[in-house]
Amino acid sequence: MSPETVVHIGKQAVETVLLASAPMLVTALVVGLVISIFQAATQINEQTMTFVPKIVAVFITMLIFGPWIMEMLVTFTSGIILQIATIGGR
């Protein structure tokens, strides 16, 4: 296996992880920002007020984007397995 192949696989892996986690991270960021603005406006500083809505929002996002994430991960894994099979067949 050449160094270029290893770097390419590593790059694909990092891209896949970033794409798979992006929906949940963006959702948590937006919900946290909205709650922070609400807390600043009302001067309520309750820690659970930020934690619980973020968790619920992330779970809902996982339900919505779950099939897409699974499809992306299966495609990446299948590609890796096929690359291993072609390397082993040489």
A tleap script that builds the chain and sets N, CA, C and O, in Angstrom:
source leaprc.protein.ff14SB
mol = sequence {
  NMET SER PRO GLU THR VAL VAL HIE ILE GLY
  LYS GLN ALA VAL GLU THR VAL LEU LEU ALA
  SER ALA PRO MET LEU VAL THR ALA LEU VAL
  VAL GLY LEU VAL ILE SER ILE PHE GLN ALA
  ALA THR GLN ILE ASN GLU GLN THR MET THR
  PHE VAL PRO LYS ILE VAL ALA VAL PHE ILE
  THR MET LEU ILE PHE GLY PRO TRP ILE MET
  GLU MET LEU VAL THR PHE THR SER GLY ILE
  ILE LEU GLN ILE ALA THR ILE GLY GLY CARG
}
set mol.1.N position { 0.860 -1.165 0.000 }
set mol.1.CA position { 0.000 0.000 0.000 }
set mol.1.C position { 0.912 1.235 0.000 }
set mol.1.O position { 1.823 1.354 0.819 }
set mol.2.N position { 0.651 2.121 -0.910 }
set mol.2.CA position { 1.493 3.314 -1.035 }
set mol.2.C position { 1.096 4.371 -0.002 }
set mol.2.O position { -0.028 4.363 0.499 }
set mol.3.N position { 2.011 5.266 0.309 }
set mol.3.CA position { 1.677 6.341 1.254 }
set mol.3.C position { 0.522 7.219 0.755 }
set mol.3.O position { -0.271 7.712 1.558 }
set mol.4.N position { 0.426 7.413 -0.550 }
set mol.4.CA position { -0.659 8.212 -1.104 }
set mol.4.C position { -2.019 7.573 -0.826 }
set mol.4.O position { -2.995 8.269 -0.544 }
set mol.5.N position { -2.072 6.248 -0.909 }
set mol.5.CA position { -3.315 5.535 -0.632 }
set mol.5.C position { -3.714 5.692 0.832 }
set mol.5.O position { -4.886 5.905 1.143 }
set mol.6.N position { -2.752 5.587 1.711 }
set mol.6.CA position { -3.026 5.735 3.144 }
set mol.6.C position { -3.517 7.147 3.454 }
set mol.6.O position { -4.465 7.324 4.219 }
set mol.7.N position { -2.872 8.148 2.860 }
set mol.7.CA position { -3.296 9.533 3.071 }
set mol.7.C position { -4.701 9.750 2.519 }
set mol.7.O position { -5.513 10.439 3.137 }
set mol.8.N position { -4.991 9.167 1.361 }
set mol.8.CA position { -6.322 9.306 0.757 }
set mol.8.C position { -7.393 8.668 1.644 }
set mol.8.O position { -8.460 9.249 1.844 }
set mol.9.N position { -7.113 7.486 2.170 }
set mol.9.CA position { -8.071 6.816 3.058 }
set mol.9.C position { -8.262 7.624 4.333 }
set mol.9.O position { -9.385 7.769 4.814 }
set mol.10.N position { -7.175 8.150 4.881 }
set mol.10.CA position { -7.281 8.991 6.072 }
set mol.10.C position { -8.103 10.241 5.816 }
set mol.10.O position { -8.910 10.641 6.656 }
set mol.11.N position { -7.902 10.860 4.659 }
set mol.11.CA position { -8.668 12.053 4.293 }
set mol.11.C position { -10.150 11.720 4.158 }
set mol.11.O position { -11.006 12.469 4.630 }
set mol.12.N position { -10.447 10.601 3.517 }
set mol.12.CA position { -11.845 10.169 3.386 }
set mol.12.C position { -12.466 9.908 4.754 }
set mol.12.O position { -13.622 10.258 4.990 }
set mol.13.N position { -11.706 9.297 5.650 }
set mol.13.CA position { -12.220 8.989 6.986 }
set mol.13.C position { -12.543 10.262 7.754 }
set mol.13.O position { -13.593 10.351 8.390 }
set mol.14.N position { -11.656 11.244 7.701 }
set mol.14.CA position { -11.892 12.508 8.403 }
set mol.14.C position { -13.102 13.227 7.805 }
set mol.14.O position { -13.936 13.748 8.545 }
set mol.15.N position { -13.205 13.260 6.480 }
set mol.15.CA position { -14.353 13.894 5.833 }
set mol.15.C position { -15.659 13.206 6.228 }
set mol.15.O position { -16.665 13.870 6.477 }
set mol.16.N position { -15.639 11.879 6.283 }
set mol.16.CA position { -16.834 11.129 6.647 }
set mol.16.C position { -17.255 11.421 8.080 }
set mol.16.O position { -18.440 11.604 8.357 }
set mol.17.N position { -16.289 11.464 8.988 }
set mol.17.CA position { -16.603 11.766 10.390 }
set mol.17.C position { -17.174 13.170 10.524 }
set mol.17.O position { -18.151 13.378 11.244 }
set mol.18.N position { -16.571 14.132 9.836 }
set mol.18.CA position { -17.066 15.504 9.914 }
set mol.18.C position { -18.474 15.628 9.342 }
set mol.18.O position { -19.323 16.305 9.923 }
set mol.19.N position { -18.728 14.981 8.208 }
set mol.19.CA position { -20.066 15.029 7.618 }
set mol.19.C position { -21.094 14.314 8.486 }
set mol.19.O position { -22.234 14.764 8.591 }
set mol.20.N position { -20.703 13.204 9.108 }
set mol.20.CA position { -21.642 12.447 9.935 }
set mol.20.C position { -21.991 13.192 11.221 }
set mol.20.O position { -23.114 13.089 11.715 }
set mol.21.N position { -21.040 13.937 11.760 }
set mol.21.CA position { -21.301 14.628 13.018 }
set mol.21.C position { -21.831 16.045 12.831 }
set mol.21.O position { -22.332 16.640 13.784 }
set mol.22.N position { -21.732 16.589 11.638 }
set mol.22.CA position { -22.121 17.982 11.392 }
set mol.22.C position { -23.574 18.296 11.753 }
set mol.22.O position { -23.813 19.320 12.393 }
set mol.23.N position { -24.549 17.480 11.380 }
set mol.23.CA position { -25.930 17.842 11.729 }
set mol.23.C position { -26.158 17.984 13.231 }
set mol.23.O position { -26.839 18.913 13.667 }
set mol.24.N position { -25.599 17.078 14.023 }
set mol.24.CA position { -25.782 17.154 15.463 }
set mol.24.C position { -25.042 18.343 16.065 }
set mol.24.O position { -25.560 19.008 16.962 }
set mol.25.N position { -23.842 18.611 15.579 }
set mol.25.CA position { -23.068 19.734 16.103 }
set mol.25.C position { -23.732 21.068 15.785 }
set mol.25.O position { -23.799 21.954 16.636 }
set mol.26.N position { -24.221 21.206 14.557 }
set mol.26.CA position { -24.885 22.456 14.172 }
set mol.26.C position { -26.168 22.648 14.980 }
set mol.26.O position { -26.465 23.756 15.426 }
set mol.27.N position { -26.921 21.573 15.167 }
set mol.27.CA position { -28.149 21.663 15.952 }
set mol.27.C position { -27.852 22.077 17.388 }
set mol.27.O position { -28.519 22.960 17.928 }
set mol.28.N position { -26.863 21.453 18.009 }
set mol.28.CA position { -26.500 21.805 19.382 }
set mol.28.C position { -26.016 23.248 19.465 }
set mol.28.O position { -26.305 23.948 20.435 }
set mol.29.N position { -25.289 23.687 18.460 }
set mol.29.CA position { -24.810 25.068 18.443 }
set mol.29.C position { -25.959 26.063 18.355 }
set mol.29.O position { -25.995 27.048 19.093 }
set mol.30.N position { -26.891 25.804 17.455 }
set mol.30.CA position { -28.031 26.720 17.277 }
set mol.30.C position { -28.913 26.743 18.524 }
set mol.30.O position { -29.305 27.815 18.986 }
set mol.31.N position { -29.225 25.571 19.068 }
set mol.31.CA position { -30.062 25.517 20.266 }
set mol.31.C position { -29.355 26.201 21.431 }
set mol.31.O position { -29.983 26.944 22.185 }
set mol.32.N position { -28.069 25.962 21.585 }
set mol.32.CA position { -27.314 26.613 22.655 }
set mol.32.C position { -27.290 28.122 22.508 }
set mol.32.O position { -27.390 28.849 23.496 }
set mol.33.N position { -27.159 28.596 21.276 }
set mol.33.CA position { -27.153 30.034 21.037 }
set mol.33.C position { -28.503 30.666 21.367 }
set mol.33.O position { -28.565 31.725 21.993 }
set mol.34.N position { -29.581 30.009 20.942 }
set mol.34.CA position { -30.921 30.527 21.227 }
set mol.34.C position { -31.178 30.558 22.735 }
set mol.34.O position { -31.715 31.535 23.257 }
set mol.35.N position { -30.799 29.505 23.418 }
set mol.35.CA position { -31.025 29.452 24.869 }
set mol.35.C position { -30.139 30.481 25.585 }
set mol.35.O position { -30.570 31.094 26.562 }
set mol.36.N position { -28.917 30.668 25.109 }
set mol.36.CA position { -28.041 31.673 25.725 }
set mol.36.C position { -28.617 33.077 25.570 }
set mol.36.O position { -28.563 33.881 26.501 }
set mol.37.N position { -29.165 33.366 24.403 }
set mol.37.CA position { -29.797 34.672 24.200 }
set mol.37.C position { -30.994 34.826 25.127 }
set mol.37.O position { -31.193 35.885 25.723 }
set mol.38.N position { -31.792 33.766 25.247 }
set mol.38.CA position { -32.943 33.806 26.159 }
set mol.38.C position { -32.499 34.017 27.600 }
set mol.38.O position { -33.099 34.804 28.332 }
set mol.39.N position { -31.440 33.309 28.010 }
set mol.39.CA position { -30.941 33.462 29.378 }
set mol.39.C position { -30.394 34.860 29.623 }
set mol.39.O position { -30.580 35.420 30.704 }
set mol.40.N position { -29.729 35.421 28.637 }
set mol.40.CA position { -29.198 36.775 28.802 }
set mol.40.C position { -30.331 37.795 28.886 }
set mol.40.O position { -30.235 38.777 29.623 }
set mol.41.N position { -31.393 37.563 28.136 }
set mol.41.CA position { -32.507 38.501 28.143 }
set mol.41.C position { -33.303 38.423 29.441 }
set mol.41.O position { -33.787 39.442 29.935 }
set mol.42.N position { -33.440 37.224 29.992 }
set mol.42.CA position { -34.248 37.057 31.202 }
set mol.42.C position { -33.413 36.982 32.474 }
set mol.42.O position { -33.967 36.972 33.573 }
set mol.43.N position { -32.108 36.930 32.345 }
set mol.43.CA position { -31.165 36.806 33.461 }
set mol.43.C position { -31.421 35.551 34.295 }
set mol.43.O position { -31.227 35.551 35.510 }
set mol.44.N position { -31.853 34.498 33.639 }
set mol.44.CA position { -32.007 33.186 34.282 }
set mol.44.C position { -30.751 32.384 33.950 }
set mol.44.O position { -30.454 32.167 32.775 }
set mol.45.N position { -30.022 31.949 34.948 }
set mol.45.CA position { -28.796 31.180 34.725 }
set mol.45.C position { -28.942 29.789 35.316 }
set mol.45.O position { -28.350 29.482 36.351 }
set mol.46.N position { -29.707 28.975 34.678 }
set mol.46.CA position { -29.937 27.597 35.113 }
set mol.46.C position { -29.216 26.665 34.137 }
set mol.46.O position { -29.457 26.723 32.932 }
set mol.47.N position { -28.332 25.807 34.653 }
set mol.47.CA position { -27.534 24.938 33.804 }
set mol.47.C position { -28.380 23.900 33.063 }
set mol.47.O position { -28.120 23.602 31.897 }
set mol.48.N position { -29.389 23.353 33.738 }
set mol.48.CA position { -30.210 22.342 33.089 }
set mol.48.C position { -31.037 22.936 31.950 }
set mol.48.O position { -31.488 22.215 31.061 }
set mol.49.N position { -31.230 24.241 31.984 }
set mol.49.CA position { -31.992 24.887 30.919 }
set mol.49.C position { -31.246 24.817 29.584 }
set mol.49.O position { -31.877 24.849 28.528 }
set mol.50.N position { -29.939 24.723 29.615 }
set mol.50.CA position { -29.183 24.583 28.371 }
set mol.50.C position { -28.945 23.121 28.022 }
set mol.50.O position { -28.908 22.763 26.845 }
set mol.51.N position { -28.784 22.286 29.021 }
set mol.51.CA position { -28.410 20.892 28.781 }
set mol.51.C position { -29.548 20.074 28.184 }
set mol.51.O position { -29.362 19.406 27.168 }
set mol.52.N position { -30.710 20.120 28.798 }
set mol.52.CA position { -31.828 19.264 28.383 }
set mol.52.C position { -32.314 19.587 26.962 }
set mol.52.O position { -32.478 18.660 26.169 }
set mol.53.N position { -32.550 20.842 26.608 }
set mol.53.CA position { -32.988 21.110 25.231 }
set mol.53.C position { -31.954 20.708 24.175 }
set mol.53.O position { -32.319 20.267 23.086 }
set mol.54.N position { -30.665 20.859 24.497 }
set mol.54.CA position { -29.638 20.436 23.538 }
set mol.54.C position { -29.699 18.928 23.313 }
set mol.54.O position { -29.629 18.464 22.175 }
set mol.55.N position { -29.828 18.171 24.389 }
set mol.55.CA position { -29.897 16.709 24.264 }
set mol.55.C position { -31.114 16.297 23.449 }
set mol.55.O position { -31.013 15.446 22.566 }
set mol.56.N position { -32.258 16.892 23.739 }
set mol.56.CA position { -33.480 16.564 22.996 }
set mol.56.C position { -33.318 16.929 21.517 }
set mol.56.O position { -33.698 16.152 20.641 }
set mol.57.N position { -32.758 18.105 21.241 }
set mol.57.CA position { -32.568 18.534 19.857 }
set mol.57.C position { -31.603 17.619 19.109 }
set mol.57.O position { -31.820 17.308 17.938 }
set mol.58.N position { -30.548 17.192 19.778 }
set mol.58.CA position { -29.582 16.294 19.140 }
set mol.58.C position { -30.220 14.938 18.860 }
set mol.58.O position { -29.987 14.365 17.796 }
set mol.59.N position { -31.019 14.411 19.788 }
set mol.59.CA position { -31.701 13.142 19.545 }
set mol.59.C position { -32.681 13.245 18.382 }
set mol.59.O position { -32.763 12.332 17.560 }
set mol.60.N position { -33.413 14.332 18.306 }
set mol.60.CA position { -34.348 14.519 17.186 }
set mol.60.C position { -33.576 14.615 15.869 }
set mol.60.O position { -33.997 14.064 14.852 }
set mol.61.N position { -32.443 15.318 15.898 }
set mol.61.CA position { -31.608 15.422 14.702 }
set mol.61.C position { -31.072 14.059 14.296 }
set mol.61.O position { -30.993 13.749 13.107 }
set mol.62.N position { -30.702 13.242 15.279 }
set mol.62.CA position { -30.227 11.890 14.963 }
set mol.62.C position { -31.324 11.058 14.327 }
set mol.62.O position { -31.055 10.269 13.421 }
set mol.63.N position { -32.557 11.222 14.789 }
set mol.63.CA position { -33.670 10.497 14.179 }
set mol.63.C position { -33.908 10.940 12.742 }
set mol.63.O position { -34.198 10.120 11.872 }
set mol.64.N position { -33.785 12.238 12.499 }
set mol.64.CA position { -34.032 12.758 11.159 }
set mol.64.C position { -32.904 12.397 10.197 }
set mol.64.O position { -33.156 11.941 9.081 }
set mol.65.N position { -31.663 12.602 10.628 }
set mol.65.CA position { -30.511 12.397 9.751 }
set mol.65.C position { -29.903 10.999 9.864 }
set mol.65.O position { -28.932 10.699 9.170 }
set mol.66.N position { -30.451 10.143 10.720 }
set mol.66.CA position { -29.897 8.804 10.926 }
set mol.66.C position { -29.752 7.981 9.663 }
set mol.66.O position { -28.682 7.419 9.429 }
set mol.67.N position { -30.793 7.886 8.833 }
set mol.67.CA position { -30.646 7.092 7.605 }
set mol.67.C position { -29.550 7.618 6.671 }
set mol.67.O position { -28.812 6.841 6.066 }
set mol.68.N position { -29.457 8.936 6.564 }
set mol.68.CA position { -28.423 9.523 5.706 }
set mol.68.C position { -27.030 9.227 6.253 }
set mol.68.O position { -26.114 8.907 5.495 }
set mol.69.N position { -26.876 9.334 7.566 }
set mol.69.CA position { -25.586 9.062 8.193 }
set mol.69.C position { -25.208 7.597 8.016 }
set mol.69.O position { -24.063 7.281 7.694 }
set mol.70.N position { -26.169 6.708 8.225 }
set mol.70.CA position { -25.891 5.274 8.061 }
set mol.70.C position { -25.517 4.949 6.617 }
set mol.70.O position { -24.611 4.152 6.373 }
set mol.71.N position { -26.210 5.562 5.664 }
set mol.71.CA position { -25.888 5.321 4.260 }
set mol.71.C position { -24.465 5.784 3.945 }
set mol.71.O position { -23.725 5.098 3.239 }
set mol.72.N position { -24.091 6.943 4.470 }
set mol.72.CA position { -22.753 7.468 4.239 }
set mol.72.C position { -21.694 6.555 4.869 }
set mol.72.O position { -20.665 6.284 4.250 }
set mol.73.N position { -21.940 6.086 6.087 }
set mol.73.CA position { -20.974 5.215 6.762 }
set mol.73.C position { -20.858 3.858 6.070 }
set mol.73.O position { -19.763 3.308 5.951 }
set mol.74.N position { -21.984 3.325 5.618 }
set mol.74.CA position { -21.953 2.039 4.907 }
set mol.74.C position { -21.206 2.187 3.586 }
set mol.74.O position { -20.431 1.307 3.211 }
set mol.75.N position { -21.433 3.291 2.880 }
set mol.75.CA position { -20.722 3.530 1.620 }
set mol.75.C position { -19.221 3.636 1.854 }
set mol.75.O position { -18.434 3.052 1.109 }
set mol.76.N position { -18.819 4.371 2.879 }
set mol.76.CA position { -17.397 4.498 3.199 }
set mol.76.C position { -16.792 3.148 3.570 }
set mol.76.O position { -15.717 2.788 3.090 }
set mol.77.N position { -17.488 2.408 4.426 }
set mol.77.CA position { -16.976 1.101 4.860 }
set mol.77.C position { -16.892 0.125 3.697 }
set mol.77.O position { -15.917 -0.619 3.584 }
set mol.78.N position { -17.888 0.118 2.842 }
set mol.78.CA position { -17.856 -0.758 1.663 }
set mol.78.C position { -16.679 -0.410 0.761 }
set mol.78.O position { -16.005 -1.298 0.239 }
set mol.79.N position { -16.435 0.882 0.581 }
set mol.79.CA position { -15.299 1.300 -0.234 }
set mol.79.C position { -13.977 0.841 0.353 }
set mol.79.O position { -13.085 0.407 -0.376 }
set mol.80.N position { -13.848 0.934 1.660 }
set mol.80.CA position { -12.620 0.482 2.328 }
set mol.80.C position { -12.449 -1.024 2.166 }
set mol.80.O position { -11.351 -1.501 1.879 }
set mol.81.N position { -13.531 -1.770 2.348 }
set mol.81.CA position { -13.456 -3.225 2.211 }
set mol.81.C position { -13.095 -3.620 0.787 }
set mol.81.O position { -12.310 -4.545 0.579 }
set mol.82.N position { -13.662 -2.924 -0.195 }
set mol.82.CA position { -13.324 -3.209 -1.582 }
set mol.82.C position { -11.858 -2.880 -1.863 }
set mol.82.O position { -11.196 -3.614 -2.596 }
set mol.83.N position { -11.347 -1.801 -1.298 }
set mol.83.CA position { -9.932 -1.460 -1.478 }
set mol.83.C position { -9.039 -2.522 -0.840 }
set mol.83.O position { -7.996 -2.871 -1.393 }
set mol.84.N position { -9.440 -3.031 0.310 }
set mol.84.CA position { -8.668 -4.095 0.957 }
set mol.84.C position { -8.686 -5.353 0.098 }
set mol.84.O position { -7.670 -6.035 -0.038 }
set mol.85.N position { -9.847 -5.658 -0.481 }
set mol.85.CA position { -9.959 -6.848 -1.327 }
set mol.85.C position { -9.087 -6.734 -2.575 }
set mol.85.O position { -8.474 -7.715 -2.996 }
set mol.86.N position { -9.030 -5.545 -3.166 }
set mol.86.CA position { -8.196 -5.395 -4.369 }
set mol.86.C position { -6.713 -5.406 -4.021 }
set mol.86.O position { -5.896 -5.863 -4.820 }
set mol.87.N position { -6.353 -4.904 -2.831 }
set mol.87.CA position { -4.942 -4.951 -2.422 }
set mol.87.C position { -4.526 -6.382 -2.137 }
set mol.87.O position { -3.423 -6.801 -2.488 }
set mol.88.N position { -5.428 -7.139 -1.490 }
set mol.88.CA position { -5.126 -8.538 -1.164 }
set mol.88.C position { -5.092 -9.420 -2.396 }
set mol.88.O position { -4.430 -10.457 -2.387 }
set mol.89.N position { -5.789 -9.034 -3.458 }
set mol.89.CA position { -5.840 -9.844 -4.670 }
set mol.89.C position { -4.636 -9.694 -5.563 }
set mol.89.O position { -4.500 -10.434 -6.537 }
set mol.90.N position { -3.748 -8.747 -5.258 }
set mol.90.CA position { -2.583 -8.530 -6.108 }
set mol.90.C position { -1.571 -9.617 -5.992 }
set mol.90.O position { -0.534 -9.567 -6.653 }
savepdb mol mol.pdb
quit
